[in-house]
């Protein structure tokens, strides 16, 4: 069911088709493509392809680049990673030719999503940070920066750097709650729920997931609903409530199959197969887990492959088919070793990013403190200079009595004049020469 945003955009599109305005038409088509991604990917792709066709005919490179980037996002969501990356490269080539920094920032963000979907978190972080850097240089708005921090937080969450994930999410939360962007808040509440789950705060996790689910159901975000149902299933499974978990998983799988999201299908097949094994429904478990394993390998998602290998090893042990159990156990061992090496490199990359971030923050603080100190010093020097300037220049002084003439023409004792024009204070005494003049040679100080 289309949400309110899609209904408004569809109405605008209908009006523009009757009175075509190329720039307006392409803008609405692009917005519709992005709006339909999670609810109906096929419709999203149709709109994006229409934008591409019009842009090519009219020779509009900026719109062409945008449509390629949108197609990259759509294919990433569907698990078609080579196609997604191909579209991103085409978009990048156009933006580089045009010198479109804002466009390149967006493409780096899409490339990061593709790497993250495949479990390559080090590369994802690299491109998310590059996207953030370019957006800051372009003076991007708060919403765009919030999306960058949200995606960076998601990567840190996967790396179990939960403190860094929380701080990134907090930046995004302040902006999206202020703007009341419900769709983005739904994603945020989901990811915060995942952090609570990892910290074993299960009540908080369930509350966050439910908040996200309510928004997504209201908005008609079908892919988002499937994702939350999957998370709720995992939460119930972790508590040993297999029947409730199975209900969530099955509802999630039905939606993933309807919208053609192969990545979601691969994961959920393993989850349902695992519960079927626990419940003794072994033939059904075998069919689903094999489906999930084959799809994970086709999509080259190492995390999902490991997930399914664990489930199928348990399955064949339950079926007393020890030969197949051993075979998949060996495959699992190899896969885990490969993944461990990748994760080690990702952890090193993550620590490097953390080091660079903290280094920049410290440098910025040192620079700020130096500026504060320099400003205070400048104030002191300015005051001192003002005092010095008061006594600068030529002073008219009487050759006999040594009085000084001020700016108004009045003659003052020199000590009075200096006291008025500086912070100097006087204490009176008699020098040796004057004492002789006044009191004679025989005068001695008591």
N, C-alpha and C positions, 0 to 999 in steps of 0.2 A: 504493500500500500504506500503510495507516494506521500512524503511529508509536505508540510506547508510551503517550504522553500521550493520544492520541485513543482508544486501546483502553480505557484506564482511565476516561476521561470517558464513553464510550459505555456502559460497564458501569454506571456511576453513573446515567446517564440511564434505562437500562432499569429499574433498581430504583425510581427516583423516579416513573416513570410508573405503576408498580403501587401505590405508596403516595405519592400526590402531596403534595408540600410546595411551595407556590407559589414562595417565595423561593429555596429550594434548586434547584428545577427550572429557574427562569429563569437562575440563576447558571451552572449547568452548560450550558444551551443557548447562552448567550453565549460561554462558553469554547470550546465546540465550534465555533461559528461562526468565531471567530478562528483556531482550530487548523486548520480545513480550508481557509482562504483560499488558501494556496499550492498545496495538493494537489488540491483539488476545489472551485473557487469556487461551483459550482452548489449543492453540498451546504452550503457555508458560508452562502449566501444563504437557503436553505430554513430553516436553524436560526435565522438572524437574523429572518426573517419570522415564524417561530413565536413568538419572544420578543415581537415587536411586537404580534402578535395577542392573546397572553395579557395583556400589559401594558395594552393598550387596554381589554380586557374587564374587567379587575380594577381599572382606574384607578390604575396604578402609574407615575407620571410619570418617576421616576428610571430605572427599567428601560426605559421607552419611549425616553428620551433615549439610553441606552446602545445600544439596538438601532439607532436611527437613525445613531449614530456608526459602529457596526460596518458597517452597510449602506453608509455613505460610504466606508469603507476598501475594502470588497469591490468597489464600482463603480470606485473609483480604480485598483485593481489590474487590473481588466478594461478600462480605458481609457474608461469611461463617465463622463467628467468632469462634464458638466452634472448628471447624476443624483446623482453623488457630492456635489457642492456643495449640491444641493437637500436631501439628507438631513442634511448638516452644519448647514444653516441651521435646519432643524426641530429638531435636537438642541440647538442654541445657544439658540433661543427658550425651550425648556423649562428649560434650565439657568439662564438669566437670570431667569426667573420665580421659580425656586426659590432663587436666590442660591447655586447650586452651583459654587463656584470650582474645585474639582477636576475636575468635569465639563467646565467651560469650557476648562480647561487642556488636557484631552485632545482637545477639538474643534479648538482652535487647532493642535494637532499634526497632526490629520488634514487640515485645510485646507492646512497647509504641504506635506504630501505631495502633495496634488492639484496645487498650483501647481508643485511641483518636477517632477512627472511631465510637466507641460506645458512645462517649460523656463523657467518664470518664477521664477528663482532669487532675485531681490530680494524678491518677495512671500513666497516660501517662507521665507527667512531671517527676515523680519519676524514671521511667525506662529510659527516655531520659537522665536525669542527670547521672544515673548509667552507661549508655552506654558511655557518654562523659568522665566520670572519668576513665573508663577502657581503652578507646582509648588513652587518654593522658598518662596513665601509660605504655601502649604498644608502645608509640612513633608513633602513627598513623600519616599519611600524612595530608596535608592541606585539601584535598578534603573530606576525611572522617570526619574531625573536622567541616568543613563547613556544611556538611549534618546534623550533630548533632545540630549545632546552628540554622540551618534553621528549623528543627523540633521543637526545643525549642521555637523559635520565633512564630511558628504556634500555639503552645499551649497558649502562652501569648496573642496572638491576640484574641483567643477564649475567654480568661478571661478578655478581654478589657484592658489589661496592654500594651497599644500600644507603650509606650516608651521602655519597655523591648523588645517587639517584633521587633521594628525598629532597636534597637542596635544589636540584634541577626541576623536579616536579613542583616545588613550592613557588618557584619563579613563575611557572606557567599558571599555577592555580590562582595566584593573585590577579593576574591579567584576565583570565577567562571568567572568574567569578565576578569581577568588576563589569565585564562586558556581557555577562550572562549568556555566554556561548555554550549552549546546552550540549551540542554534539561533541564538542571538544572536551567538555567537562565529563561526558560519559566515558571517553577514552581515559581521561585522567583518573577518575574514580576506579576504573578497572585496574589500572596499573598500580595505583596506591594499594588496592586490595591484594594484588600479587606480592607487594612488599610485606604487608601485614602477614600474609600466609607464610612467607619465607622466614619471618621473625616469630612464627608460631602464635601469632595473635589472631586466632581463628574467628572469634566473634567480630572483631574489627574488619577482618577480611570479608566475611559474609555480608556485613553491613555495607561496605564499599561496593561489593559486587552487585548487591540489590539496588543500590542507588543508580549504578550504571545501567542495569537492566531496565529499570523503570523509564529512564530517559530514552534509551534505544527503542523500546517498544512504542513509546509515544511518538518518536521520530520515524518509525518504520525502517530502522537501520538493521536489515536482516543479517548481514554479515557480522555486525556488532552483537546482535542478539545471540547468534550461534557461538561466538567467541566467549561471551559471558556464561552461557549455558555450559560450555565446556569447562570453564573455570569453577563454576558451582559444582559440576560433577566431580572434578578433581578434589574439591574441598570435602564433599560428602564421602568420597572413596577413602580419603585420608583418615576420616573418622570411623571407617569400617561400615558405613551405611551403603552397602552395594546396591540395594534395590533403588534407593533414591538417586544414587550416582548414575545408575543405568538409565533412569528416566531422563535425567538432564543430558546425558551423552547421546541418547537416541534422538531427542528433539534437536540437538545441535547438528547431528549428522544429516538429518532430513533437510535442514536449511542449507547446509553446505552443498548437498547434492543438487538441490533446486537451483542454487545460484552458480553452480559449477566451480566452486572453490576447491581445487585439488589439494592444496596444502592443508586445509582444514580437514578434508576427507581422510588424508593419510594419517594424521594424528589421531582422530577420533576412532578410526577403525581399530587401531592398536588398543585404545582405551576400552572400547566395548569388548573386544576380543579377550582382553585381560580379565574383565569381570565375568564373561561367559565361562572362562576357564575356572574361576573361583566357584561358580555356580554349577559346574559339571556339565555345561552345554558345550562339549568339546568340539563337535563337528562345526557348529556355528562359529565358535571361536577361531578355528583353523581358517575358515573361509575369509573372515574379516581381517585377521592378522596378516595373512599372506597378501591380501589386497593392499593393506596399509604399507607393508614392507616393499612390495614392488613399486608402489607409487612414490614412496620416500626415495628409493634408489633412482627412479626416473627423474625426480625433481632435484636429486643430489642434495637432500637435506639430511645432513649427518645426524643431527639430534633425533629426528624422527626415525631414522634407520636404527639407531641404538635402541630407542623406545620400543620399536616393533620386534627387534631381535631378542630383547629381554622377555617380551611377552610370548614369543613363539618358542623360546627355550623352555619356559615354564609350562607351556601347553604340551609339548612333546614329552616332558617328564610326567605330566599328569596322564598322558595317554600310554605311558610305559614304552614309548618308541625311543629308546635310549640312543640309537644310532643317529636319528635326526636331531635329538636333543644335543648330542655331542657336536654334531656338525655345526649347528647354529650357535652353540656355545663358543666354538673356535672362531666363527665369523664375528661374534660379539667381541671376543677378546681383541682381535685384530682391529676392529672398528674403534674400540675404546682406546687402544694404544695410539691410533692415528689421531683420534679426537683429543686425547690428553696432550699430545704434542702441539696441536692447534691451539688448545685452550691455554697452554703454557705461554705460547707466543702472544696470544691475545691478552693474557694477564700482564706480561711484560709491556706490551703496547699500552694497556690501560694505565699501568703504573707510570709509564713515561708521560702519558697525557696528563696524569694527575700532577706529576712533578713539574711539568711545564706550566700548568695552570697555576699551581701554588707559587712557582717562581715569579710568574708575571704579576700575581696579586701582591707578593712581597715587594717586588720592584716598584709597583704602583704606590704602595703604602710608604716606602722609603722616599719616593719622589714627592709624595704629598707632604710628608713631614719636613722634608728639606724646604719645600715651598713655604710651609708655615714658619719655619725658623728664619728663612730668608726674608719673609715679609716682616717679621718682628724686628729683625736686624735693620731692615730698611727704615722702619718707623723710628728706631732709635737714632739712626744716622740722620734722618730727616729733621728730627727734633734738635739734634746737636748742630746741624748745619744752620737751622733757623737761629740758634743762639749765637753762633759764630757770625752770621750775617749781620746781627744787630750791632756788632762792634767793628764791622769792616768799614773801609773807606778812610778819608782824611778827617781828623777831628780838629776843629778850631780850638786852640788852647792858649790861655794868656801866658806870655813869656815871663811875667812877674809873679802873679799869685797862683798861677797854674789852674785857674778855673776853666771849665769847658763850656763852649756855647752850644746849646741844643738846637733842634730843628726849628723851634719857635723864636730863636734869637735871644733866649735868656741864658745868663751865665750861672753855672752850677759848680759847686765844689766837685772835684774830679771823682771823689769816692761816691758822692751822691749819683753822679751821672752813670758810673760803671754799675752801681747797684741796681739802678733803674733799667739798665739795658742788658743785664746778665744775671746769672745766679750767684755771682761772687758776693761775699760778705767781708766786711773790714773789721779789724781790731787794731786799735791805735797804740803806738809805742814811739820811742825816740831813738834814732840811730846814733852811733858814737860821735860822728862829726857834729851833728846838731846839738848834742849834749854839751860839747865843749864850747860851742858858740853861745849857748844859753846860760851855762852855769860855770864856765871857766875851766881851766886845765885841771884844777884840784878836785873836780866833781867825780865821785865814784858812786856806782849803783849800789844801793843797800841790798 
